Amino acid sequence: MTEFDIPTLRAGATLAIAATDLDVKTGLAQETARRWHARRLSLRSPLDPPLPDRPGRPEKPVLVPPKAVGKRSLHTLPGRIAMLHALAHIELNAVDLALDIVARFATEPVPNSFFDGWMQVAFEEAKHFGLVRDRLRALGADYGDMPAHDGLWQAAHATRTDLTARLAVVPLILEARGLDVTPSLQEKMRETGDLESAEVLKIIYDDEKGHVAVGAKWFRFLCAREKRDAARTFQELVRANFRGALKAPFNDVARAEAGLTPSFYRTLSSISHA
């Protein structure tokens, strides 16, 4: 997609966040990533557009409180569509969250490889959204057909001034949760005979391990630079910035492969701040 005007990395990420057309959003995210990885973009400029308070969205889906989003059995077609719709919403938010880490923290004193990692995450989250949306359409539905909740962006807003807190909450809690729940969802999709959806979930699961690893790498980097204990700092930041409880069961093996060992999260699993 060469028609996009992308003057800098921060500008490209900001324009993608602001886009209300989801094809434009995901296209901008992926093209910005390509150009950044090819070293065809500078990091930032004084002329970059300001970050919006909220990401751009189409008129639908209607956003409702998390508890207003009902759950259905995956053994029915409407239930599988509802699950895929919820997953599409998560992946769309994940695109904006990865881009927001890049654009919001572009002035942080971190190596360029920090931005390499997060633009790879943004690229893959855009891919995931496309895969899930294609699957919804194959089942006779589309993203926007049912309500969705706004909790993911609220987590980003709460950590907008602190990069270490952002890394603790977004990749190391929200994304790590995907490692816990996705394998069982894959299995349930296979049980229903929906092998195509199961394959989409496998692609997402394999990529998400890398996303949590990017978060863990840079969280540990920032803690080491400040001579702070990473596990203890994680627990302090979660208590201060995350509403809700960390829910077991945990996929300890996948989490550890991504650099997130039980010393980080086990003591938090029974704590609730709701």
DRENTI-331621 format. One record per residue (C-alpha): residue in three letters; z negated, x, y. Coordinates in steps of 0.25 Angstrom, whole numbers, plus 5000, padded with zeros to 4 digits. Layout:
BEGIN
@aa->ALA, w->Z, u->X, v->Y
...
END
This chain:
BEGIN
@aa->MET, w->5000, u->5000, v->5000
@aa->THR, w->5005, u->5008, v->5012
@aa->GLU, w->5005, u->4997, v->5022
@aa->PHE, w->4990, u->4999, v->5025
@aa->ASP, w->4987, u->5006, v->5038
@aa->ILE, w->4975, u->5014, v->5033
@aa->PRO, w->4971, u->5025, v->5044
@aa->THR, w->4958, u->5030, v->5038
@aa->LEU, w->4950, u->5028, v->5025
@aa->ARG, w->4939, u->5021, v->5033
@aa->ALA, w->4950, u->5012, v->5040
@aa->GLY, w->4956, u->5008, v->5027
@aa->ALA, w->4943, u->5005, v->5020
@aa->THR, w->4939, u->4996, v->5032
@aa->LEU, w->4952, u->4989, v->5033
@aa->ALA, w->4951, u->4986, v->5018
@aa->ILE, w->4937, u->4981, v->5020
@aa->ALA, w->4942, u->4972, v->5031
@aa->ALA, w->4954, u->4966, v->5024
@aa->THR, w->4953, u->4951, v->5020
@aa->ASP, w->4966, u->4952, v->5012
@aa->LEU, w->4961, u->4957, v->4998
@aa->ASP, w->4974, u->4963, v->4995
@aa->VAL, w->4974, u->4971, v->5008
@aa->LYS, w->4959, u->4975, v->5006
@aa->THR, w->4962, u->4980, v->4992
@aa->GLY, w->4975, u->4987, v->4996
@aa->LEU, w->4969, u->4993, v->5008
@aa->ALA, w->4957, u->4998, v->5000
@aa->GLN, w->4966, u->5005, v->4989
@aa->GLU, w->4976, u->5010, v->4999
@aa->THR, w->4965, u->5016, v->5007
@aa->ALA, w->4959, u->5023, v->4995
@aa->ARG, w->4973, u->5028, v->4991
@aa->ARG, w->4975, u->5035, v->5004
@aa->TRP, w->4961, u->5040, v->5005
@aa->HIS, w->4962, u->5046, v->4991
@aa->ALA, w->4975, u->5052, v->4995
@aa->ARG, w->4969, u->5058, v->5008
@aa->ARG, w->4978, u->5051, v->5017
@aa->LEU, w->4967, u->5045, v->5025
@aa->SER, w->4956, u->5050, v->5034
@aa->LEU, w->4942, u->5045, v->5032
@aa->ARG, w->4940, u->5038, v->5046
@aa->SER, w->4944, u->5037, v->5060
@aa->PRO, w->4938, u->5031, v->5073
@aa->LEU, w->4949, u->5021, v->5073
@aa->ASP, w->4945, u->5015, v->5059
@aa->PRO, w->4942, u->5000, v->5060
@aa->PRO, w->4927, u->4995, v->5059
@aa->LEU, w->4922, u->4990, v->5046
@aa->PRO, w->4921, u->4975, v->5045
@aa->ASP, w->4907, u->4969, v->5042
@aa->ARG, w->4913, u->4962, v->5030
@aa->PRO, w->4925, u->4965, v->5021
@aa->GLY, w->4937, u->4956, v->5023
@aa->ARG, w->4938, u->4945, v->5014
@aa->PRO, w->4948, u->4933, v->5011
@aa->GLU, w->4943, u->4919, v->5014
@aa->LYS, w->4940, u->4918, v->4999
@aa->PRO, w->4931, u->4919, v->4991
@aa->VAL, w->4920, u->4912, v->4998
@aa->LEU, w->4907, u->4921, v->4999
@aa->VAL, w->4894, u->4915, v->4994
@aa->PRO, w->4880, u->4920, v->4990
@aa->PRO, w->4880, u->4928, v->4977
@aa->LYS, w->4872, u->4917, v->4970
@aa->ALA, w->4883, u->4907, v->4974
@aa->VAL, w->4893, u->4914, v->4965
@aa->GLY, w->4892, u->4907, v->4952
@aa->LYS, w->4893, u->4913, v->4938
@aa->ARG, w->4902, u->4908, v->4927
@aa->SER, w->4904, u->4912, v->4912
@aa->LEU, w->4915, u->4922, v->4909
@aa->HIS, w->4919, u->4914, v->4897
@aa->THR, w->4926, u->4905, v->4906
@aa->LEU, w->4938, u->4907, v->4914
@aa->PRO, w->4932, u->4902, v->4927
@aa->GLY, w->4920, u->4912, v->4924
@aa->ARG, w->4929, u->4924, v->4922
@aa->ILE, w->4936, u->4920, v->4935
@aa->ALA, w->4923, u->4919, v->4942
@aa->MET, w->4918, u->4933, v->4937
@aa->LEU, w->4931, u->4939, v->4941
@aa->HIS, w->4931, u->4933, v->4955
@aa->ALA, w->4917, u->4939, v->4957
@aa->LEU, w->4922, u->4952, v->4952
@aa->ALA, w->4933, u->4952, v->4962
@aa->HIS, w->4924, u->4949, v->4973
@aa->ILE, w->4915, u->4961, v->4969
@aa->GLU, w->4927, u->4970, v->4968
@aa->LEU, w->4932, u->4966, v->4982
@aa->ASN, w->4919, u->4969, v->4988
@aa->ALA, w->4919, u->4982, v->4981
@aa->VAL, w->4932, u->4986, v->4988
@aa->ASP, w->4925, u->4983, v->5001
@aa->LEU, w->4912, u->4990, v->4998
@aa->ALA, w->4920, u->5003, v->4994
@aa->LEU, w->4928, u->5002, v->5006
@aa->ASP, w->4916, u->5000, v->5015
@aa->ILE, w->4909, u->5012, v->5009
@aa->VAL, w->4921, u->5020, v->5014
@aa->ALA, w->4923, u->5014, v->5027
@aa->ARG, w->4908, u->5012, v->5031
@aa->PHE, w->4904, u->5025, v->5027
@aa->ALA, w->4916, u->5033, v->5031
@aa->THR, w->4907, u->5041, v->5041
@aa->GLU, w->4897, u->5046, v->5031
@aa->PRO, w->4896, u->5061, v->5028
@aa->VAL, w->4902, u->5060, v->5014
@aa->PRO, w->4913, u->5067, v->5007
@aa->ASN, w->4927, u->5061, v->5007
@aa->SER, w->4925, u->5059, v->4992
@aa->PHE, w->4915, u->5048, v->4995
@aa->PHE, w->4927, u->5040, v->5001
@aa->ASP, w->4936, u->5044, v->4989
@aa->GLY, w->4926, u->5038, v->4980
@aa->TRP, w->4924, u->5025, v->4988
@aa->MET, w->4939, u->5023, v->4990
@aa->GLN, w->4941, u->5024, v->4975
@aa->VAL, w->4931, u->5013, v->4973
@aa->ALA, w->4938, u->5004, v->4984
@aa->PHE, w->4951, u->5007, v->4977
@aa->GLU, w->4946, u->5003, v->4963
@aa->GLU, w->4938, u->4991, v->4969
@aa->ALA, w->4951, u->4986, v->4975
@aa->LYS, w->4958, u->4988, v->4961
@aa->HIS, w->4947, u->4980, v->4955
@aa->PHE, w->4948, u->4968, v->4964
@aa->GLY, w->4963, u->4967, v->4962
@aa->LEU, w->4961, u->4968, v->4946
@aa->VAL, w->4950, u->4956, v->4947
@aa->ARG, w->4958, u->4948, v->4956
@aa->ASP, w->4971, u->4949, v->4948
@aa->ARG, w->4962, u->4945, v->4936
@aa->LEU, w->4957, u->4933, v->4944
@aa->ARG, w->4971, u->4929, v->4947
@aa->ALA, w->4976, u->4930, v->4932
@aa->LEU, w->4965, u->4920, v->4929
@aa->GLY, w->4970, u->4910, v->4940
@aa->ALA, w->4960, u->4914, v->4950
@aa->ASP, w->4959, u->4923, v->4962
@aa->TYR, w->4948, u->4930, v->4971
@aa->GLY, w->4943, u->4920, v->4981
@aa->ASP, w->4943, u->4908, v->4972
@aa->MET, w->4928, u->4908, v->4971
@aa->PRO, w->4916, u->4912, v->4979
@aa->ALA, w->4910, u->4926, v->4979
@aa->HIS, w->4898, u->4932, v->4985
@aa->ASP, w->4895, u->4942, v->4996
@aa->GLY, w->4884, u->4951, v->4991
@aa->LEU, w->4892, u->4964, v->4989
@aa->TRP, w->4896, u->4965, v->5003
@aa->GLN, w->4882, u->4962, v->5008
@aa->ALA, w->4877, u->4974, v->5000
@aa->ALA, w->4887, u->4982, v->5007
@aa->HIS, w->4883, u->4977, v->5021
@aa->ALA, w->4868, u->4980, v->5018
@aa->THR, w->4872, u->4995, v->5015
@aa->ARG, w->4882, u->4997, v->5027
@aa->THR, w->4874, u->5008, v->5034
@aa->ASP, w->4870, u->5016, v->5022
@aa->LEU, w->4880, u->5023, v->5013
@aa->THR, w->4869, u->5027, v->5002
@aa->ALA, w->4864, u->5012, v->5002
@aa->ARG, w->4878, u->5007, v->5001
@aa->LEU, w->4881, u->5016, v->4989
@aa->ALA, w->4868, u->5012, v->4982
@aa->VAL, w->4871, u->4997, v->4984
@aa->VAL, w->4886, u->4996, v->4982
@aa->PRO, w->4891, u->5005, v->4971
@aa->LEU, w->4877, u->5008, v->4964
@aa->ILE, w->4872, u->4994, v->4964
@aa->LEU, w->4884, u->4984, v->4965
@aa->GLU, w->4895, u->4992, v->4958
@aa->ALA, w->4885, u->4997, v->4948
@aa->ARG, w->4882, u->4983, v->4944
@aa->GLY, w->4897, u->4981, v->4940
@aa->LEU, w->4894, u->4992, v->4930
@aa->ASP, w->4883, u->4984, v->4924
@aa->VAL, w->4890, u->4970, v->4923
@aa->THR, w->4905, u->4973, v->4921
@aa->PRO, w->4905, u->4978, v->4906
@aa->SER, w->4899, u->4964, v->4902
@aa->LEU, w->4909, u->4957, v->4910
@aa->GLN, w->4920, u->4964, v->4904
@aa->GLU, w->4914, u->4960, v->4890
@aa->LYS, w->4913, u->4946, v->4894
@aa->MET, w->4928, u->4946, v->4899
@aa->ARG, w->4932, u->4952, v->4886
@aa->GLU, w->4924, u->4941, v->4878
@aa->THR, w->4932, u->4930, v->4885
@aa->GLY, w->4945, u->4937, v->4882
@aa->ASP, w->4948, u->4940, v->4897
@aa->LEU, w->4952, u->4955, v->4894
@aa->GLU, w->4959, u->4956, v->4907
@aa->SER, w->4947, u->4954, v->4915
@aa->ALA, w->4939, u->4963, v->4906
@aa->GLU, w->4949, u->4974, v->4909
@aa->VAL, w->4947, u->4972, v->4924
@aa->LEU, w->4932, u->4973, v->4922
@aa->LYS, w->4934, u->4986, v->4914
@aa->ILE, w->4942, u->4992, v->4925
@aa->ILE, w->4932, u->4988, v->4936
@aa->TYR, w->4920, u->4993, v->4927
@aa->ASP, w->4927, u->5007, v->4925
@aa->ASP, w->4930, u->5009, v->4940
@aa->GLU, w->4916, u->5004, v->4944
@aa->LYS, w->4909, u->5015, v->4937
@aa->GLY, w->4916, u->5024, v->4946
@aa->HIS, w->4912, u->5016, v->4958
@aa->VAL, w->4898, u->5017, v->4955
@aa->ALA, w->4900, u->5032, v->4953
@aa->VAL, w->4905, u->5034, v->4967
@aa->GLY, w->4893, u->5026, v->4972
@aa->ALA, w->4883, u->5034, v->4964
@aa->LYS, w->4890, u->5048, v->4968
@aa->TRP, w->4889, u->5045, v->4983
@aa->PHE, w->4876, u->5039, v->4982
@aa->ARG, w->4870, u->5051, v->4975
@aa->PHE, w->4878, u->5060, v->4985
@aa->LEU, w->4871, u->5054, v->4997
@aa->CYS, w->4858, u->5054, v->4991
@aa->ALA, w->4859, u->5069, v->4987
@aa->ARG, w->4863, u->5072, v->5001
@aa->GLU, w->4851, u->5065, v->5007
@aa->LYS, w->4842, u->5071, v->4996
@aa->ARG, w->4838, u->5057, v->4991
@aa->ASP, w->4836, u->5054, v->4976
@aa->ALA, w->4848, u->5045, v->4973
@aa->ALA, w->4841, u->5035, v->4963
@aa->ARG, w->4829, u->5033, v->4972
@aa->THR, w->4838, u->5031, v->4984
@aa->PHE, w->4847, u->5021, v->4977
@aa->GLN, w->4834, u->5013, v->4974
@aa->GLU, w->4829, u->5013, v->4988
@aa->LEU, w->4843, u->5009, v->4993
@aa->VAL, w->4845, u->4998, v->4983
@aa->ARG, w->4831, u->4992, v->4987
@aa->ALA, w->4834, u->4993, v->5002
@aa->ASN, w->4849, u->4988, v->5001
@aa->PHE, w->4851, u->4979, v->4989
@aa->ARG, w->4847, u->4965, v->4987
@aa->GLY, w->4845, u->4960, v->4973
@aa->ALA, w->4842, u->4967, v->4960
@aa->LEU, w->4849, u->4978, v->4951
@aa->LYS, w->4852, u->4970, v->4939
@aa->ALA, w->4851, u->4975, v->4925
@aa->PRO, w->4858, u->4978, v->4915
@aa->PHE, w->4863, u->4991, v->4920
@aa->ASN, w->4875, u->4998, v->4914
@aa->ASP, w->4868, u->5011, v->4914
@aa->VAL, w->4879, u->5019, v->4908
@aa->ALA, w->4890, u->5015, v->4918
@aa->ARG, w->4880, u->5017, v->4929
@aa->ALA, w->4876, u->5031, v->4925
@aa->GLU, w->4891, u->5035, v->4923
@aa->ALA, w->4892, u->5031, v->4938
@aa->GLY, w->4880, u->5039, v->4942
@aa->LEU, w->4871, u->5028, v->4943
@aa->THR, w->4859, u->5031, v->4934
@aa->PRO, w->4848, u->5021, v->4930
@aa->SER, w->4838, u->5029, v->4939
@aa->PHE, w->4845, u->5022, v->4951
@aa->TYR, w->4844, u->5008, v->4947
@aa->ARG, w->4835, u->5005, v->4936
@aa->THR, w->4822, u->5004, v->4945
@aa->LEU, w->4830, u->4994, v->4954
@aa->SER, w->4834, u->4984, v->4943
@aa->SER, w->4822, u->4975, v->4944
@aa->ILE, w->4821, u->4975, v->4959
@aa->SER, w->4826, u->4963, v->4967
@aa->HIS, w->4827, u->4962, v->4982
@aa->ALA, w->4833, u->4948, v->4982
END
